[in-house]
């Protein structure tokens, strides 16, 4: 019986074809495909033996850019589980909420995240199996956390003990939590068949080979990391995560890691430009440069094109709910400036098999040339939100007169005329991007209201930049408050990029014609206080 194709299939095929080629290179050390497979298979076999059967088929992985972390992702997949990425850069309370919501029975942790794990475990009720592949001895740890079952390096099963069990293409490949407007992160369930469709499109489009070396700038809690990992391993290429130092100044990383493929949010390119690291022909080794996650300014891609003269450059677009990316636009220096709007590179065309609908508020297609909300349908539309049928029903809809399920992206787009590419114009709601991270301002507001004990709190993206915002400024409906203490408490609940840089007291809010808080007026207030 041949196994149904899932996300692990490409990796296993590459292991057969290129056992000795590098699959992963971090900080000057390389791991060959055969080696990475053995580490993953050992984790998978250990999960097979130890992970509880009564939990959902999901395994949490906690870490950052370590060999163990990548082996853990693959280990979960070889076990037949979806992986749930947890991020040690997030406040422990947020990670705990994700872990508990996912109901994972097992968690794998890398060496650098063990101390953080203790903060996360503080308050976790359910019994977990904790796999610690980097630990030889965990006696102290086990004493402190006797409620949980701890498996240290010496207790792992051998790779040979792994037995492949069938995985359905409809099963969850990863469960990824993203900012939720009600104050609770939403878990997006992405199925294997969603990802394999995406990988097929990418394989056809970019022809990545075993000689390619791919960047890995995204944390695993950002779904764009799935492109880096699975595209590399699907093609026998090498995944090259930066060291923490290289991540801070990614310019030397391109040459040191011998990258041929660059994939980042536009904000990273802006950072390179600010550091003077987009000089002409600085990156001759790049053959492909992809940007995704937020609006891509024309001047940014032009500067990157000059720095990477041998690269094909693309702006790709997509929400987590439609699996990594679902439209693409190839930059052409002659044609593209005229096709761009608002100084932003178009988002282009849906991937083969995917369908775009530009719709009005009643979800009917707008007339050609009009702007509207972008809805996407096709094989990459994910399974919806974990244990949240209401939110799923609100966002995954069948528009009138259609039979397919579409995801409402909340993005405002336009196609100037037939044959013209889709251009991105902004959001129809209060979601913003900060350095590519997705933030529902309502989530910040809800936690701020709770933390400060006020009835009204409003957050706005500020200062704004062409791709989104650099940060958040919040307004508190109060005449007095201990703002430093409130910020400190927010830091315990929100990831750093969601914590307002500044909180202002605003006893009275300006209202718009509908009687709602006028966010535009608040932004104008910030603008005028900046210029005065
Ligand atoms: P996420 O789910 O974190 O990937 O965020 C998805 C959102 O990021 C989209 O709905 C857009 O608002 C924004 N986005 C992603 N890619 C692009 C792009 N190429 N241009 C403009 N906005 C983008």
Boltz pocket constraint, residues with backbone or C-beta under 6 A from the ligand:
constraints:
  - pocket:
      binder: B
      contacts: [[A, 178], [A, 223], [A, 291], [A, 292], [A, 293], [A, 294], [A, 295], [A, 296], [A, 315], [A, 316], [A, 317], [A, 318], [A, 319], [A, 320], [A, 321], [A, 324], [A, 345], [A, 347], [A, 409], [A, 410], [A, 411], [A, 424], [A, 427], [A, 433], [A, 436], [A, 437], [A, 438]]
      max_distance: 6.0
